[in-house]
C-alpha cells in the first residue's frame, strides 16, 4: 500500500478529520460561551464523530503501513511549517490528533506524546481564533 493512491487518500482523510474535529470542538466551545447549550452539544457530537473517523483511519493505516511508518509520518509532519493560516491549522490539528492517538499505541512515549498533544491543542486553539477574526 505504500506509495499508492490509497495511502495518499487515507492520509488526506486523516488530516481532514483531524482538522474538522478541532474546528467543530472549538466552535462548540464558542457556542457554550454564549449560552447556546443545545447547539453546542450538537456540534460537540459531530466533533466526536470526526474523532472516531480519524481513529478508524489511523487503525487502517497502522494495519497496512505499520506503526513505525505512522510514527515517521508524525515526526515528518511535526517538523513541517506553513505560512498560510489555514494550512498551519490543518498541520497543527493533524499533529495534535496523531500525538493524542499514538500515545495509546506507544506506551514508552506516552508522556512525550501527551505533552505534544496538549501543546498542539493550545496552538490550534490560538490559530482557530485568528481564523475566526481574519476570515
Helices and strands as residue ranges (DSSP letters): H 5-33, H 37-65, H 67-79, H 85-105, G 107-109, H 110-134
